[in-house]
Amino acid sequence: MNNKKQTGRLLALDILRGITIAGMILVNNPGSWGHIYAPLEHAPWHGLTPTDLVFPFFMFIMGVSTYMSLRKYDFRLSRAAVIKIVRRSIVIFFIGLAIAWLSLTLRRLGGGRPVAEAVFNFDHIRMLGVMPRLAICYGVGSLLALSMSRRALAWLIGVVLVAYGLVLLLCNGLVFSEENIISVIDRAVLGTDHMYADTIDGVTIKFDPEGLLSTIPSICHMLIGFLCGYLLMQVRDNRDRICRLFIVGTVLTFAGFLLSYGMPINKKIWSPTFVLTTCGLASSLLALLIWIIDIRGHKRWCRFFEAFGVNPLFMYCLGAVLTILMSFIKVPYAAASAGSISLKGWIYKAVCMPLAADDATLASFIFAIAFVAFNWCIGYILYKKKIYIKI
């Protein structure tokens, strides 16, 4: 039994981060969006699936990691700390925009648009998304964490979540429609050309699951992770750490599920109950991983995820860029009406379908697993060479 007392880096933290990144790549890259196993799909509106956990888990871990990274500034709002936080937030935000631009540009080029029109037209770039949300939450959350006491942060989280819940209840926030306050604000500020179009039950509207208003509770999400990082690092024994995390996880999870009878759990609006439930589950899972990895010493099984966990944002961006390129590159395919098909489509139809005995859903899953494995190979090379790409 390995019950080390430590204040340094927890391997379990890297593993949970790696699990979430691998999960995000997996669920974002099925072979066919029309054929997906139910656990690998997001809940259409209210509800919670395993897929709905990966992004909030990463947000929680970002909060824990932020606590550890800000210790070197003694949690004071210094000039050096502000410069680093603002610079990193801007870089992450614009990487997200660059990925959105690349996707839009290649789709236009594939549609026969002139190069100049495809490359230099920014009128329809989606402004928000996973990376921009991470940037905003990291930046705002870090500055708040350096400006306020732990007790004040806890009160702020509670007040914001209650206020946000009231806004949702009073302003059609629980309804999937253009009258939803989240959609109304996004259309007014961003414009419909810069928003995500979502479809539920055959109805398509401009509704961004990473919208401006719903980013506010996601900042609270990150701050809950920050406070859990504080609880972790205030004790040196790993058994004390997991006790604290299990208590927090149990309280938050039960609170989220009980309150969901009046405020549904909903990822797309990032409802307060979604914040509580997913933070609680993430806290409990981190405690379990600390017990398995850092106390019991069972580490061999988790090496796969460590390659994702040590370069998380790079690995996520790598997966996004590879997906875009595979959808753009065309290869000959006799069965296609145009005589060619995207590289992704060719792999799915010509390779995965035969392996799955023409089971379309299984073939789609095989493609997703293979794509994660390919990304892991790149991440493993970086990991073995001790190359850590900081974003």
C-alpha positions in Angstrom: 0.0 0.0 0.0 1.4 3.4 -1.0 -0.1 6.1 1.2 2.4 8.8 0.4 2.1 12.2 2.0 2.6 14.8 -0.6 2.0 18.3 -1.6 3.2 18.0 -5.2 1.4 16.9 -8.3 -1.2 14.2 -8.0 -1.1 11.6 -10.8 -4.8 11.1 -10.3 -5.4 14.7 -11.4 -3.5 14.1 -14.7 -5.4 10.9 -15.2 -8.9 12.4 -14.7 -7.9 15.3 -17.0 -6.7 12.7 -19.6 -9.9 10.7 -19.3 -12.0 13.8 -20.0 -9.9 14.8 -23.0 -10.0 11.3 -24.5 -13.8 11.3 -23.8 -14.2 14.6 -25.5 -12.3 13.4 -28.6 -14.3 10.1 -28.6 -17.8 11.7 -28.5 -16.9 14.4 -31.0 -15.8 12.0 -33.6 -18.2 9.2 -34.5 -17.9 7.7 -37.9 -21.4 8.8 -38.6 -23.5 11.3 -36.7 -26.6 9.4 -37.7 -25.4 6.2 -36.0 -24.3 6.7 -32.4 -24.8 4.5 -29.3 -27.1 6.3 -26.8 -24.5 6.8 -24.0 -22.2 8.6 -26.5 -24.9 11.2 -27.4 -25.7 14.4 -25.5 -29.1 14.7 -23.9 -31.3 16.5 -26.5 -32.4 19.0 -23.9 -33.2 18.2 -20.2 -31.3 15.2 -18.8 -27.8 13.8 -18.4 -25.8 11.2 -20.3 -22.2 10.1 -19.8 -21.3 12.3 -22.8 -22.6 15.3 -20.9 -20.1 14.8 -18.2 -16.8 15.1 -20.1 -16.8 18.9 -20.6 -17.9 19.9 -17.1 -15.4 17.4 -15.6 -12.6 19.1 -17.5 -13.9 22.5 -16.3 -13.8 21.2 -12.7 -10.3 19.9 -13.2 -9.2 23.2 -14.7 -10.4 24.9 -11.5 -8.4 22.4 -9.3 -5.3 22.9 -11.5 -5.7 26.7 -11.4 -5.5 26.7 -7.6 -2.2 24.8 -7.8 -0.8 27.1 -10.5 -1.8 30.3 -8.6 0.0 29.3 -5.4 3.3 30.7 -6.8 1.7 34.2 -6.7 0.6 33.6 -3.1 -2.9 34.2 -4.3 -2.3 37.9 -4.6 -3.5 40.0 -7.5 0.0 41.0 -8.7 0.9 42.6 -12.1 2.7 39.4 -13.1 -0.3 37.2 -12.3 -2.7 39.4 -14.2 -0.5 39.6 -17.3 -0.1 35.8 -17.3 -3.8 35.2 -16.8 -4.9 37.7 -19.5 -2.3 36.6 -22.0 -3.2 32.9 -21.6 -6.9 33.6 -21.8 -6.5 35.6 -25.0 -4.4 32.8 -26.6 -6.9 30.1 -25.7 -9.8 32.2 -27.0 -8.2 32.9 -30.3 -7.1 29.3 -30.8 -10.8 28.5 -30.6 -11.6 31.1 -33.2 -8.8 29.9 -35.4 -10.2 26.3 -35.3 -13.7 27.7 -36.2 -12.2 29.7 -39.0 -10.3 26.7 -40.4 -13.5 24.6 -40.4 -15.5 27.3 -42.1 -12.8 28.0 -44.7 -12.3 24.4 -45.7 -16.1 23.9 -46.0 -16.3 26.8 -48.3 -13.3 25.7 -50.4 -14.9 22.3 -50.6 -18.1 23.9 -51.8 -16.3 25.6 -54.7 -16.0 29.1 -53.2 -13.1 31.3 -54.5 -10.1 31.1 -52.3 -10.2 34.8 -51.4 -13.9 34.6 -50.5 -13.4 31.5 -48.4 -10.3 32.6 -46.5 -11.0 36.3 -45.8 -14.7 36.1 -45.1 -15.3 36.2 -41.3 -19.0 37.0 -41.4 -20.1 33.5 -40.3 -17.5 32.4 -37.8 -18.9 30.9 -34.6 -17.6 33.2 -31.9 -18.1 30.9 -28.9 -17.4 27.2 -28.4 -15.5 24.9 -26.1 -12.1 26.8 -26.3 -13.6 30.3 -25.9 -15.6 29.1 -22.9 -12.5 27.6 -21.3 -10.7 30.9 -22.0 -13.4 33.1 -20.4 -13.8 30.8 -17.4 -10.1 30.5 -16.8 -9.5 34.3 -17.1 -12.5 35.6 -15.1 -12.3 32.7 -12.6 -8.6 33.2 -11.9 -8.9 37.0 -11.5 -11.8 36.5 -9.0 -9.9 33.8 -7.1 -7.0 36.3 -6.7 -9.3 39.1 -5.7 -11.5 37.4 -3.1 -11.2 35.2 0.0 -12.2 31.6 -0.1 -15.4 32.3 1.9 -16.3 35.2 -0.3 -15.9 33.0 -3.4 -18.2 30.4 -1.9 -20.9 33.0 -1.2 -20.4 34.4 -4.7 -20.9 31.0 -6.3 -24.1 30.5 -4.3 -25.6 33.9 -5.1 -24.7 33.7 -8.8 -26.3 30.2 -9.2 -29.5 31.3 -7.4 -29.7 34.4 -9.5 -29.1 32.5 -12.7 -31.7 30.0 -11.8 -34.3 32.7 -11.2 -33.4 34.2 -14.6 -34.0 30.9 -16.3 -37.3 30.4 -14.5 -38.6 33.9 -15.2 -37.3 34.4 -18.8 -38.2 31.2 -20.7 -34.7 29.8 -19.9 -35.9 26.2 -19.6 -37.6 26.2 -23.0 -35.9 25.3 -26.3 -37.1 28.3 -28.4 -36.0 31.6 -29.8 -37.7 33.2 -26.8 -35.2 31.6 -24.5 -33.2 34.3 -22.7 -29.9 32.7 -23.6 -30.8 32.8 -27.3 -32.2 36.3 -27.1 -29.0 37.7 -25.5 -26.7 35.8 -28.0 -28.7 37.1 -31.0 -28.6 40.6 -29.7 -24.8 40.6 -28.9 -23.3 38.2 -31.4 -25.8 38.1 -34.2 -27.3 34.9 -35.7 -24.4 34.5 -38.2 -22.0 33.9 -35.3 -24.1 31.4 -33.4 -24.5 27.6 -33.4 -27.7 26.2 -34.9 -29.2 23.4 -32.8 -31.9 21.0 -33.7 -34.3 19.2 -31.3 -37.2 17.1 -32.5 -36.8 18.4 -36.0 -36.9 22.0 -35.0 -33.7 24.1 -35.8 -33.0 27.4 -34.1 -30.0 29.5 -33.4 -29.1 28.4 -29.9 -25.5 28.2 -28.7 -24.8 25.6 -26.0 -21.7 27.8 -25.0 -23.7 31.0 -25.1 -22.8 34.2 -23.3 -25.3 34.0 -20.4 -24.7 30.3 -19.8 -21.0 31.1 -19.4 -21.7 32.8 -16.1 -22.6 29.6 -14.2 -19.7 27.8 -16.0 -17.4 30.3 -14.3 -18.9 29.2 -11.0 -18.2 25.6 -12.1 -14.5 26.4 -12.5 -14.5 28.2 -9.1 -16.0 25.1 -7.3 -13.0 23.2 -8.7 -10.7 25.9 -7.4 -12.2 25.6 -3.9 -11.8 21.8 -4.1 -8.2 22.4 -5.0 -7.9 24.4 -1.8 -9.4 21.6 0.2 -7.0 19.1 -1.4 -3.9 21.1 -0.7 -4.7 22.1 2.8 -4.0 18.5 4.0 -0.9 16.4 3.3 -2.3 12.9 3.7 -4.1 11.5 0.7 -6.6 9.7 2.8 -7.7 13.0 4.3 -7.9 14.4 0.7 -10.2 11.7 -0.5 -12.4 12.1 2.6 -12.8 15.8 1.8 -13.5 15.2 -1.9 -16.1 12.4 -1.2 -17.9 14.6 1.3 -18.1 17.6 -1.1 -19.0 15.3 -4.0 -21.8 13.6 -2.1 -23.3 16.9 -0.9 -23.2 18.5 -4.4 -24.5 15.5 -6.2 -27.4 15.0 -3.9 -28.2 18.7 -3.9 -28.1 18.8 -7.7 -30.4 15.8 -8.2 -32.9 16.9 -5.5 -33.1 20.4 -6.9 -33.6 19.1 -10.4 -37.3 18.5 -9.6 -37.7 22.3 -9.9 -34.7 23.2 -12.0 -33.9 20.5 -14.6 -30.3 19.3 -15.2 -29.5 20.7 -18.6 -26.0 21.0 -20.2 -27.1 23.3 -23.0 -28.2 26.0 -20.6 -25.6 25.0 -18.0 -28.4 25.0 -15.4 -27.4 25.4 -11.7 -28.4 21.8 -11.0 -26.1 20.8 -13.9 -23.2 22.7 -12.1 -23.9 21.0 -8.8 -24.4 17.5 -10.0 -21.4 17.4 -12.4 -19.1 19.1 -9.9 -20.2 16.6 -7.3 -19.6 13.6 -9.6 -16.2 15.0 -10.7 -15.2 15.5 -7.1 -16.1 11.9 -6.2 -14.4 10.5 -9.2 -11.2 12.4 -8.4 -11.3 11.0 -4.9 -11.8 7.5 -6.2 -8.8 7.9 -8.6 -6.6 9.2 -5.8 -7.4 6.1 -3.8 -6.8 3.8 -6.7 -3.7 5.5 -8.1 -2.0 7.6 -5.4 -2.9 5.4 -2.4 -3.2 1.8 -3.7 -0.5 2.4 -6.3 -2.4 0.8 -9.3 -0.9 2.9 -12.0 -0.3 0.6 -15.0 -3.9 0.8 -16.3 -3.9 4.6 -16.5 -0.8 5.2 -18.5 -2.9 5.5 -21.7 -4.8 8.5 -20.3 -1.6 10.2 -18.9 -0.5 10.9 -22.5 -3.7 13.0 -22.9 -3.6 14.5 -19.4 -0.1 16.1 -19.6 -0.9 18.0 -22.8 -4.7 18.4 -22.5 -5.5 21.5 -24.6 -3.0 20.6 -27.3 -4.5 17.1 -27.6 -8.0 18.5 -27.8 -7.0 21.0 -30.5 -5.1 18.3 -32.4 -8.3 16.2 -32.5 -10.4 19.1 -33.7 -7.9 20.0 -36.5 -7.5 16.4 -37.6 -11.3 16.0 -37.8 -11.6 19.1 -40.0 -8.8 18.0 -42.3 -10.2 14.5 -42.6 -13.6 15.9 -43.6 -12.0 18.1 -46.2 -9.5 15.7 -47.9 -11.1 13.8 -50.8 -10.2 10.2 -51.8 -11.5 8.2 -54.8 -14.5 6.0 -53.9 -16.4 4.2 -56.7 -19.6 3.8 -54.7 -20.0 7.6 -54.2 -22.1 9.5 -56.7 -19.4 12.0 -57.2 -16.6 9.4 -57.5 -14.9 10.6 -54.4 -15.6 10.9 -50.7 -14.0 12.5 -47.7 -11.1 10.7 -46.0 -13.3 10.3 -42.9 -16.2 8.9 -44.9 -13.9 6.5 -46.8 -12.4 5.1 -43.5 -15.9 4.7 -42.1 -17.4 3.0 -45.1 -14.5 1.1 -46.6 -12.7 0.1 -43.4 -15.0 0.3 -40.4 -18.2 -1.0 -42.0 -16.6 -4.3 -43.1 -15.0 -4.7 -39.7 -18.4 -4.2 -38.1 -20.2 -6.6 -40.5 -22.2 -3.7 -41.9 -23.5 -2.7 -38.5 -23.5 1.1 -39.0 -23.6 2.0 -35.3 -20.8 -0.4 -34.4 -18.8 0.9 -37.4 -19.3 4.5 -36.1 -18.0 3.4 -32.7 -15.0 1.6 -34.2 -14.1 4.8 -36.1 -14.3 6.9 -32.9 -12.1 4.4 -31.0 -9.5 4.3 -33.8 -9.5 8.1 -34.0 -8.8 8.4 -30.2 -6.0 5.8 -30.6 -4.4 7.7 -33.5 -4.4 10.9 -31.4 -3.0 9.0 -28.5 0.0 7.8 -30.6 0.9 11.4 -31.2 0.4 12.3 -27.5 2.4 9.3 -26.4 5.4 10.4 -28.5 5.3 13.8 -26.8 4.8 12.2 -23.4 7.9 9.9 -23.9 10.0 12.8 -25.1 8.8 14.9 -22.1 7.4 17.5 -24.5 4.8 19.6 -22.7 3.0 22.1 -24.9 1.6 24.8 -22.7 -1.3 26.8 -24.1 
